[in-house]
Amino acid sequence: MKRLGSVQRKMPCVFVTEVKEEPSSKREHQPFKVLATETVSHKALDADIYSAIPTEKVDGTCCYVTTYKDQPYLWARLDRKPNKQAEKRFKNFLHSKENPKEFFWNVEEDFKPAPECWIPAKETEQINGNPVPDENGHIPGLGSKKHPLHLLIPHGAFQIRNLPSLKHNDLVSWFEDCKEGKIEGIVWHCSDGCLIKVHRHHLGLCWPIPDTYMNSRPVIINMNLNKCDSAFDIKCLFNHFLKIDNQKFVRLKDIIFDV
């Protein structure tokens, strides 16, 4: 593949999933869990999962870089979700065992209003200029009211070496016993651009965990400000990075700002 895939919609699980009537460890007040079975899904097989590139699923917010008002902007993911009435109608439809793709959405009335600068994600289907909800009833897009500073990590940046076979029990053992397995999950980048994932929660494992593999990695601070024309506000984190410029840390978690 010339480049790894980018996230434009919800990624399907590598295994067929089933719903268990147990309290969720992922979402508070959710009375059920979505767990993986031992069967590899048809979507994964159709995408040739066995030849795909496995990468670390990084816990964070999906972002998109594009121009806005002729300036480059970093957009944060913001899913437009249905209002309470539409969500109740959609859940009743799902409980009737019908195909979710056959559900009729009124985009103008069924969804909560989006921020002024919100845009639909690149591959979101549109009809007559209106974005169409996915099978989960969400409209993925990007846009944020805040502008915090985060680590920007391209999808697929951390490839996984020596991953075990694509078997439920082998993956559970890898997540629990290997240093490299102290991650949120795995994303397989398939040759057709399809992305397939497995999350620790799919395997009945906890997340977050106290110490992650990323926190154990070495890091070098390199503040190249040659193209920057203005000074930063005194409270800006870039000023704190400047104080430790060109320093190397054994672990990411060893970086401590004097704030």
Secondary structure, 3 states (H helix, E strand, C coil): CCCCCCCCCCCCECEEEEEECCCCCCCCCCCCEEEEEEEECHHHHHCCHHHCEEEEECCCCCEEEEEECCEEEEEEECCECECHHHHHHHHHHHHCCCCHHHCCCCHHHHECCCCCCCEECCCCCEECCEECCCCCCCECEECCCCCCCCCCCCCCCCECCCCCCCCHHHHHHHHHHCHHHCCCEEEEECCCCCEEEEEHHHHCCCCCCCCCCHHHCCEECCCCCCCCCCCCCCCCHHHHHHHCCCCEECCHHHCCCCC
